Amino acid sequence: MTTTRKRTKLVREGKYAAGVDVELIEDDTAWSPYLSPDDVRKLENVRLALKRGDVTEAAKHAQVFELKPVAAE
């Protein structure tokens, strides 16, 4: 029996982070849980877009955040 469950994977590149919605596939194999090839490509496309600073492209597939350092006192 194969089931899926939705998860948000975090991708971090430089000063950006993105939450990418994917589906984890669970079955009776030793590889379970795993991602579909389409979800793997989506994660990689978001990572590459963030790496080149193309926030608009990354935002087509994910929720994008800009990371800023917080000064501790």
C-alpha positions in Angstrom: 0.0 0.0 0.0 1.3 3.4 -1.0 0.4 6.6 0.9 1.5 10.2 0.7 1.7 13.0 3.2 2.3 16.6 2.6 5.4 18.3 4.1 7.3 21.6 3.7 11.0 21.2 3.0 13.3 24.0 3.8 15.8 25.1 1.2 18.5 27.6 2.3 20.9 29.3 -0.1 22.9 32.4 0.9 20.7 35.0 2.5 17.5 33.3 1.4 15.4 30.4 2.6 12.3 28.9 1.0 9.6 26.6 2.2 8.8 24.2 -0.6 5.6 22.0 -0.4 6.2 18.4 -1.3 4.6 15.0 -0.9 6.5 12.2 0.9 5.6 8.9 -0.6 5.5 6.0 1.9 5.3 2.3 0.9 6.7 -1.0 2.0 10.1 -0.6 0.4 13.4 0.1 2.1 13.6 3.5 0.4 10.4 4.8 2.1 9.6 7.7 2.7 10.9 9.3 -0.5 10.1 12.2 -2.9 8.8 12.0 -6.4 11.1 13.0 -9.2 8.9 16.1 -9.9 9.3 17.2 -6.2 13.1 16.7 -6.3 13.2 18.9 -9.5 11.1 21.5 -7.8 13.4 21.6 -4.8 16.5 21.8 -7.0 14.9 24.6 -9.2 14.1 26.6 -6.1 17.7 26.1 -4.8 19.2 27.2 -8.1 16.9 30.3 -8.3 17.9 31.4 -4.8 21.5 30.8 -5.6 21.4 33.2 -8.5 19.2 35.7 -6.5 16.1 35.1 -8.7 13.5 35.5 -5.9 10.7 35.9 -8.4 11.4 32.5 -9.9 11.8 30.8 -6.6 8.5 32.3 -5.3 6.6 30.5 -8.1 7.2 27.3 -6.3 7.9 28.2 -2.7 7.4 30.7 0.1 10.6 32.7 0.1 12.2 34.4 3.1 15.2 36.7 3.4 17.5 35.9 6.3 18.9 38.7 8.4 21.3 38.4 11.3 20.0 39.3 14.7 22.3 41.1 17.1 22.3 39.6 20.6 22.8 41.9 23.5 
